[in-house]
Amino acid sequence: MPSAAGEPSAAAPAQPAPPAASTDASGPVILTANEPVWIQVYERSGSTLFQGELTSGQTYQVPATASAPLLRTGKPEALSVKVG
């Protein structure tokens, strides 16, 4: 849940995913909410691509033009991330 300043009240570090069988990391990056979750997707340069709450089942596709995108959330367990 965002605080009055628009930042999450508790940002938990994302846990690394186990290595996938394929090493191909190309293709779209799609974030899917498994339950309501606040996320911020931003570029290293500081520009925000998306900030808001996803409802259960809602998805967000990171633009292919994003440069070094980063993800911030308070509930990483509420997200599924698919690459390619």
N, C-alpha and C positions, 0 to 999 in steps of 0.2 A: 504494500500500500504506500503511495507516495506521501511524503511529509509535506508540510506547508511550503517548503522551498522547492518542491517538485522532485526531490530525490527519494529513493526508497528508504524506508525506515531501517531496514537491515539487509544489506547486500551480502549474500552468502557466496563464497567463491565456488565457481563451477567445478564439478568433479570431472576429471578426464575420463573419456569413454574408453572402453577396452578396444584394442586394435581390431579394425575390421578385416575381413578376409581379403578384401581388395584394397590396393593402395591408391586407387584412382580417386582423387579428391576434387574432380572437376564436376561441373554441373551446378544446378541451382541449390541454394541452401534454404530449406524450408523449416520454419519453427512451428510446431503444433502444440497447442495448449491441451493438457490432459485434464485440467481443472482451471478455474479462473486464476490468472497470473499476470502480474505487472512486469513489463519488460522495457528495456531501452536498448536499441540497436544504434550504434554510432560508429563513426570512423575515427581512426587514430588522430586525425587532424582536428577532431572536436565537433564536427558537424553531426547532428542527430538525424538518423534516417527514419526512425520510428520510436515513439515513446507513448505507452499507454497500456491498457489492460486487454488481454485476450480472454475471451470466454472459452469454456470447455468446447473443444472441437474446432475452434477458430485457428486459422493459419496466417503466417506472415512469411512472404518470400523476400529474402534479402536481394536487393537489386544487383544484377550481374556487374554493374558499373561501380559498385562499392569498393573503396580502397581500404584494405586492412580492417574490415568490420569487426567490432567488438560487441559483446552482449553483457548486459547487466540485468540481474533479476534478484529478487529476494527469495524465490522458490524454484531453484533449478530442477527439483524433482517433479515439478508440474509441467515440464516441457519435454517434448521429443524433438530431436534435431535430425534432419535427413539431409545428406549431401549427395547430389547427383541423382 
